[in-house]
Amino acid sequence: MYDLVSMLVVGFVIGLTGALAPGPTLVATIQASLTGDWKTGLKISCGHMVVEAAIFLLIVLGLAAVAQPYTALIAVTGGIALVVFGALTLRGCRDATLTVVSQEAGGKAASNPYMAGLLTSAANPYFWIWWLSVGSTMVIAGLEGGLVLAGAFMIGHWAADTGWYTLVSTGVSRGKTIMSDRIYHMVMAACGVFLILFGLYYLSGVFFH
């Protein structure tokens, strides 16, 4: 179903839709960047990746085998979750903002951005919902073509996280606005549409394979 390039692209775009969405990790990045360190986004991304790497290893080293009899169910769940996350992204994009003003919270996050990235990810219930549905589905789908394809999904996913959070921290640390809220809403809306269309495409492959 996927080759190396398509899995990298899918991982990147799906990862970008998650990174762009307002959440504790994005908020921590903006707040910590108020101290002027443009590398904050990269550091927070590293903490975020530690949690995801652990999940990825769990799937690869055992959970994929346990889930093998339920692959079809997992695939359907993942496809539906993509559509649902896309719809939620469309619904929430109008109120999304990149403006965060909290110097006190920023100081706490900046003191250890690696830990901030790890904790904001691990403590976010939507993070786990995403991994129990979309993330696990895509990794298992990649494993059908070998470990390299599953790894390609993660590389694309992490490239999106790292790129976006670093872009945000670079802009905030220099006192600049990454993009207006209007453009941000448009980008998020496009991401929501992509998730819905990809979810429908994925479900069509499950039912008509």
C-alpha positions as CSV (number, residue, x, y, z in Angstrom):
1,M,0.0,0.0,0.0
2,Y,2.9,2.3,0.7
3,D,6.4,2.8,-0.5
4,L,9.3,4.6,1.3
5,V,8.6,8.1,-0.1
6,S,4.8,7.9,0.4
7,M,5.3,6.8,4.0
8,L,7.7,9.7,4.7
9,V,5.2,12.1,3.2
10,V,2.2,10.7,5.0
11,G,4.2,10.7,8.3
12,F,5.2,14.3,7.7
13,V,1.7,15.6,6.8
14,I,-0.1,13.7,9.5
15,G,2.6,14.8,12.0
16,L,2.2,18.4,10.9
17,T,-1.6,18.3,11.5
18,G,-0.9,17.2,15.1
19,A,1.9,19.7,15.7
20,L,-0.1,22.6,14.4
21,A,-3.1,21.9,16.6
22,P,-3.3,23.9,19.8
23,G,-2.2,21.8,22.8
24,P,0.1,21.8,25.8
25,T,3.2,21.1,23.8
26,L,2.7,24.0,21.5
27,V,1.8,26.3,24.4
28,A,4.9,25.2,26.3
29,T,7.0,25.9,23.2
30,I,5.6,29.4,22.8
31,Q,5.9,30.2,26.5
32,A,9.4,28.9,26.9
33,S,10.6,30.8,23.8
34,L,9.7,34.1,25.4
35,T,13.0,33.9,27.2
36,G,14.8,34.4,23.8
37,D,16.2,30.9,23.1
38,W,15.3,30.0,19.5
39,K,16.4,26.4,20.1
40,T,13.6,25.8,22.6
41,G,11.3,24.2,20.0
42,L,14.0,21.7,19.1
43,K,14.6,20.8,22.7
44,I,10.9,20.4,23.4
45,S,10.6,18.3,20.3
46,C,13.3,16.0,21.7
47,G,11.4,15.4,24.9
48,H,8.2,14.8,22.9
49,M,10.1,12.3,20.7
50,V,11.3,10.3,23.7
51,V,7.8,9.4,24.6
52,E,6.9,8.5,21.0
53,A,10.1,6.5,20.5
54,A,9.1,4.4,23.5
55,I,5.6,3.8,22.1
56,F,7.1,2.9,18.7
57,L,9.4,0.4,20.2
58,L,6.6,-1.2,22.2
59,I,4.6,-1.6,19.0
60,V,7.5,-3.0,17.1
61,L,8.8,-5.3,19.8
62,G,5.5,-6.9,20.8
63,L,2.3,-5.1,20.5
64,A,2.2,-5.5,16.7
65,A,2.3,-9.3,17.1
66,V,-0.4,-9.2,19.8
67,A,-2.5,-7.1,17.6
68,Q,-2.1,-9.2,14.5
69,P,-5.5,-11.0,14.8
70,Y,-7.2,-7.7,15.1
71,T,-5.4,-5.9,12.2
72,A,-8.6,-5.2,10.3
73,L,-10.4,-3.8,13.4
74,I,-7.4,-1.6,14.2
75,A,-7.3,-0.4,10.6
76,V,-11.0,0.6,10.6
77,T,-10.5,2.3,14.0
78,G,-7.6,4.2,12.7
79,G,-9.4,5.3,9.5
80,I,-12.4,6.5,11.5
81,A,-10.1,8.3,14.0
82,L,-8.4,10.1,11.1
83,V,-11.8,11.4,9.9
84,V,-12.8,12.3,13.5
85,F,-9.6,14.2,14.2
86,G,-10.0,16.0,10.9
87,A,-13.5,17.1,11.8
88,L,-12.3,18.2,15.2
89,T,-9.5,20.2,13.6
90,L,-12.0,21.9,11.3
91,R,-14.3,22.7,14.1
92,G,-11.5,24.1,16.3
93,C,-9.5,26.0,13.7
94,R,-11.6,29.2,14.0
95,D,-10.7,29.7,17.7
96,A,-7.0,28.6,17.4
97,T,-4.4,31.2,18.1
98,L,-0.6,31.4,18.4
99,T,-0.7,34.2,20.9
100,V,0.3,33.1,24.4
101,V,1.3,35.5,27.1
102,S,2.6,34.0,30.3
103,Q,6.2,34.8,31.2
104,E,6.0,32.9,34.5
105,A,4.9,29.7,32.9
106,G,7.4,30.3,30.2
107,G,10.2,30.5,32.7
108,K,9.2,27.1,34.1
109,A,9.2,25.5,30.7
110,A,12.4,27.1,29.7
111,S,14.3,25.8,32.7
112,N,14.0,22.3,31.3
113,P,12.5,22.3,27.8
114,Y,13.3,18.6,27.3
115,M,11.2,17.6,30.3
116,A,8.5,20.1,29.3
117,G,8.2,18.3,25.9
118,L,8.1,14.9,27.6
119,L,5.6,15.8,30.3
120,T,3.2,17.9,28.1
121,S,3.1,14.9,25.7
122,A,2.7,12.2,28.3
123,A,0.1,14.2,30.3
124,N,-2.0,15.0,27.2
125,P,-5.0,12.6,26.9
126,Y,-5.4,13.4,23.2
127,F,-1.9,12.3,22.6
128,W,-2.7,8.8,23.9
129,I,-6.0,8.7,22.0
130,W,-4.1,9.6,18.8
131,W,-1.5,6.9,19.4
132,L,-4.1,4.3,20.3
133,S,-5.9,4.9,17.1
134,V,-4.1,6.8,14.2
135,G,-0.5,6.3,15.3
136,S,-0.6,2.6,16.1
137,T,-2.6,2.0,12.9
138,M,0.0,3.7,10.7
139,V,3.0,2.0,12.4
140,I,1.4,-1.4,12.0
141,A,0.5,-0.6,8.4
142,G,4.1,0.3,7.8
143,L,5.3,-2.9,9.5
144,E,3.5,-4.9,6.8
145,G,6.1,-3.6,4.4
146,G,9.0,-4.0,6.9
147,L,10.6,-2.1,9.7
148,V,12.0,0.5,7.3
149,L,8.6,1.7,6.2
150,A,7.4,1.9,9.8
151,G,10.6,3.9,10.6
152,A,9.9,6.1,7.6
153,F,6.6,7.1,9.1
154,M,8.2,8.0,12.4
155,I,11.0,10.0,10.7
156,G,8.4,12.0,8.6
157,H,6.3,12.5,11.8
158,W,9.3,13.8,13.8
159,A,10.5,16.0,11.0
160,A,7.1,17.8,11.1
161,D,7.2,18.1,14.9
162,T,10.7,19.4,15.0
163,G,10.3,21.7,12.0
164,W,7.2,23.4,13.3
165,Y,8.1,23.7,17.0
166,T,11.6,25.1,16.0
167,L,9.9,27.6,13.6
168,V,7.6,28.7,16.3
169,S,10.4,29.1,18.9
170,T,12.6,30.9,16.4
171,G,9.9,33.5,15.7
172,V,8.8,34.0,19.3
173,S,12.3,34.3,20.6
174,R,12.9,37.2,18.1
175,G,9.6,38.9,18.9
176,K,8.0,38.0,15.6
177,T,4.7,36.5,14.7
178,I,5.1,33.2,12.8
179,M,1.8,33.8,10.9
180,S,-1.4,35.7,11.5
181,D,-4.2,33.9,13.2
182,R,-6.2,34.1,9.9
183,I,-3.5,32.2,8.0
184,Y,-3.1,29.8,10.9
185,H,-6.8,29.1,10.8
186,M,-6.5,28.5,7.0
187,V,-3.6,26.1,7.4
188,M,-5.3,24.2,10.2
189,A,-8.5,23.9,8.0
190,A,-6.4,22.5,5.2
191,C,-4.9,20.0,7.6
192,G,-8.4,19.0,8.8
193,V,-9.5,18.5,5.2
194,F,-6.4,16.4,4.5
195,L,-7.1,14.2,7.6
196,I,-10.7,13.6,6.5
197,L,-9.8,12.8,2.9
198,F,-6.9,10.5,3.9
199,G,-9.1,8.8,6.5
200,L,-11.7,8.1,3.8
201,Y,-9.0,6.9,1.4
202,Y,-7.5,4.7,4.1
203,L,-10.9,3.2,4.9
204,S,-11.6,2.6,1.2
205,G,-8.4,0.6,1.0
206,V,-9.4,-1.5,4.1
207,F,-12.9,-2.4,2.7
208,F,-12.0,-2.7,-1.0
209,H,-8.5,-4.2,-0.8
